Amino acid sequence: PFLELESEAGLRGITVWHPEQDVAAPVPYPWSVRALGPRCWLQDVTLGNSWQGADFWTHPSDGHVIRYLAGACLRRGLWVSKSDAAGWVEDVQFNPHYAHRLHASLPRPATKADFGKVIDFQREHLDAMVFGRCAEEHIFATFLYAAYDGLAFRDDGGGANARVLIHGTDTASRALVLEAAGERGLLFINAQLVPLGNWVQSAILAEPGFNGKARLFNSQVWAGPSTAVLRGGAVLLQQMNTLSGPIEIGGGSVDMQNIT
C-alpha cells in the first residue's frame, strides 16, 4: 500500500493522485490506504485515480471512523471488515469526475473523450463499497456513480450488522448485493438503487448463499431491466417505487409491502 496507518492513526485533508495511472486504460496498483489495526480513521480524503482505494478489510478495524472519503477508484473502493466494535462510514462519494475535473497542479493523462471509458471500466470491474464481518456498522449519506458491485455485503468469517441510511448507487451492474449478514441483519432506509450499463444484472441481488435478514424501507429503483433477483435470506421490501423490471423470487422468504 502507498500509505499504511498504525492502530489509532488517521489521515485528514489529503489527495492521493497516481500520476502514471492512465484512467482510460488502467493497470493494477496496490491499495492507496491500508489500516493496520483498530480505531484508524479517515476524514476529508480524496483518492483521485486509485486502482484500489481504502483497505479497512485485511486487518482488524474495530472502531473505525471514515468521514468524507471521495474519489474515482477503478477496481476496489472502500472495503471494511473484521470490526468487533461500532464502526462509522459517513459522507462517502465515489464518482468518475474525480479522475477528470482536476486541480491545475495535477497531471492530466485523460481527456474528455476518455470519460466514457472510465465509466465502462468501473461498471465492468469496480467493487465500490464492500462490507464483511462488522459487529455494528453505521453507514450514512453515501453515494457512488458507476460500479460493478455498488454496495455489497459479503462473508468474511461472518457478515455485517448494519444500518444504512441514505445510500445511493447510481448506474451499477449490481447496485446492492447481499451475500452475508450478521445475526441482527441489514437495515436500509431511503436507498436509491439504479442498475444500468453493458453488464447490468439487477438493482438488488440476494445470492443463493445469503441466509441473513435484510429490510429495505422507502427505496427508489429506476432504469435497467430488473428490480430484484432474490434467491436467499429473509428480505423485506416496504414502500418501494420502481421503474425497473420485475422482482424475481427464486429462494428464501420475501415480504413485499406497498410496491409501486
C-alpha positions, 0 to 999 in steps of 0.5 A, a space after each residue: 500500500 502507498 500509505 499504511 496507518 498504525 492502530 489509532 492513526 488517521 489521515 485528514 485533508 489529503 489527495 492521493 493522485 497516481 500520476 502514471 495511472 492512465 484512467 482510460 486504460 488502467 493497470 493494477 496498483 496496490 491499495 492507496 490506504 491500508 489500516 493496520 489495526 483498530 480505531 484508524 480513521 479517515 476524514 476529508 480524503 480524496 483518492 483521485 485515480 486509485 486502482 484500489 482505494 481504502 483497505 479497512 478489510 485485511 486487518 482488524 478495524 474495530 472502531 473505525 471512523 471514515 468521514 468524507 472519503 471521495 474519489 474515482 477508484 477503478 477496481 476496489 473502493 472502500 472495503 471494511 471488515 473484521 470490526 468487533 466494535 461500532 464502526 462509522 462510514 459517513 459522507 462517502 462519494 465515489 464518482 468518475 469526475 474525480 479522475 477528470 475535473 482536476 486541480 491545475 497542479 495535477 497531471 492530466 493523462 485523460 481527456 474528455 473523450 476518455 470519460 466514457 471509458 472510465 465509466 465502462 471500466 468501473 461498471 465492468 470491474 469496480 467493487 465500490 463499497 464492500 462490507 464483511 464481518 462488522 459487529 455494528 456498522 453505521 453507514 450514512 449519506 453515501 453515494 457512488 456513480 458507476 460500479 460493478 458491485 455498488 454496495 455489497 455485503 459479503 462473508 468474511 468469517 461472518 457478515 455485517 450488522 448494519 444500518 444504512 441510511 441514505 445510500 445511493 448507487 447510481 448506474 451499477 451492474 449490481 447496485 446492492 448485493 447481499 451475500 452475508 449478514 450478521 445475526 441482527 441483519 441489514 437495515 436500509 432506509 431511503 436507498 436509491 438503487 439504479 442498475 444500468 450499463 453493458 453488464 447490468 444484472 439487477 438493482 438488488 441481488 440476494 445470492 443463493 448463499 445469503 441466509 441473513 435478514 435484510 429490510 429495505 424501507 422507502 427505496 427508489 429503483 429506476 432504469 435497467 431491466 430488473 428490480 430484484 433477483 432474490 434467491 436467499 435470506 429473509 428480505 423485506 421490501 416496504 414502500 418501494 417505487 420502481 421503474 425497473 423490471 420485475 422482482 424475481 423470487 427464486 429462494 428464501 422468504 420475501 415480504 413485499 409491502 406497498 410496491 409501486 
